[in-house]
Amino acid sequence: MNVITTFSAKRRERQIKYERKLLKELSIQSLKKSVQDHFGSERIEGGIWIQQGVEEGCYDVAIEAYLLGGQYSRFSKYGESVHDVKMRCENEINHLIDTLYNFWLYWKFGDEELVQESIFYSCEKFVDKWWMEGFLKGEQRRKLRLH
């Protein structure tokens, strides 16, 4: 007997396989260094456990942005520029930025407006960096025919 699979299940299986391959090239040390570079000046009251929890939340968003960039890198194969590809997934990028920003606001307990603005710009740069990193890795994998 044949096993009947749907197109969406097969697509999801291929996507998971590609994401696993892409994540093999991501190092924890680069994530830690990036969080320190972007948010190192921000201090959170409440001890080491809360700081580690915030760092892990940043890691989650970085991984999502990395995978999003890798997923959308396929459009560069058709001659689209990085800017055009980024415009294509602008809603998803903005969602990640807002998620990280709201996460930081929750743990900062609503400090001054100037601090909130600096956190937003840090979140924006952080997500942009990891999206671009994933985009470049995905593009590299396609050029080397490793996809």
N, C-alpha and C positions, 0 to 999 in steps of 0.2 A: 504494500500500500504506500501511496505517496503522502507526504506530509504537506498540507496546504499552509502556506505562509502568505501574509499580506504584504503589499508593497511598503506600507508604513513600517511594519515590523522589520523588514529587510533594510530599509533606509536607516532606522534607528540603530540596528546592529552595526552597520557600516560606520555610522557617526561615532558610536562608542569605540569602535576599533581605531578609528582615526584619532580620536581624542586621547586614547591611551598612548598611542605612538607619539603624539605631540607632547604629552605630559612627561614622557621619559626624558626629554631634553631640558626640563625645567628643574632647577636646583633649589633646595630649601634655603641655602646660603644667599642666593641672589634675592629671594623673597624677603629674607630678614634684613639684608642690607638696604633694599629698596624702602621698606617700612621705616627703617631708621633714618634714611636720607630724607624722606618726605614728611614724616611725622615725629622725628626725634625730638623736636623742640616742644612738642605738646606733652604736657604732664597730666596724668589722671590721678585723682585722689582715690584711695581705697586699697592700696597695696599691690603686691606683685601678681596676685591672682587675677585681679581686674585688668591689669596691664597686659597680661598674657592673653586674656580673653579678647581684648581689643585687637591685639596683634593677630590673633587667629581669624578674627572677622576681616581684617585687612587682607590676610592671605586668601581667604575665600573669594573676595571681590577681585583680587589680582588674578587668581586662577580663572575665574569666569571671564575676565577681560582678555586674558591670554588665549583662552579657547575661542572666544568670539573673534579675535583677530585672526587666529589660525583658520577658522571656518570661512571667514570672508576673504581670505587670501586667494581663494580660487578665482575671484573675479579679475585679479591682476593678470591671469593667464590670457584673458580676452582683451587685454590692452587698456584696461581702466587704470587711472592714476590712483595713488594712495588716497588723495583727497576725495575723489569720486566714490571710492569704496567706503571711506569713512562716512560720507554723507548717506550712503546706502543703509548703514546700520546706526545712524545717529540716535534713533529712539532707544535702542538697546544700550548704547554708550551712556546716554543721559540717565537712563534708569540705574545703571551701575554707579554713576557718580552720585545721584540722589540717595541711593541706598547707603553708600559709604558715608556720605555727609550726614544723613540722619542718624546713622549708627554713632558717629563721633559726637553729634549734638546730644544724643542720649547720655553718653558717658561723661561728657563735659558739663552736664547739668546746666546748660544755657548760660555760658559766660557772656562777656561783652560782645557787642556787635562786631568790633574790629577783629576779635579773635575768631568769630564765626566766619567772617569773610576770608580770613587767611586759611582756615580749615577747608573751606569750599575750594579755594584755589589749589591747595595741596591735594585734595581728593581728585580734582580735575586732572592735575598733572600725573598723579599716581595711576589713574585708570588709563589715561592716554599712553603713558609709558608702557604699561603691560599690554594694551591692545596692539601697540606698534610692535612690541617684542613678539607677540604671537603671530602677527601679520608677517613679519620678516621670517620667522621660523617656518611658517606654513608655505610661504613663497619659496624658501630655500628647499624645503622638502619636495615641492612640485618640480623645481628645476633639476633636482637630483633624481627625480622619479622615484621618490621614497613614499609617496602617498598611497 
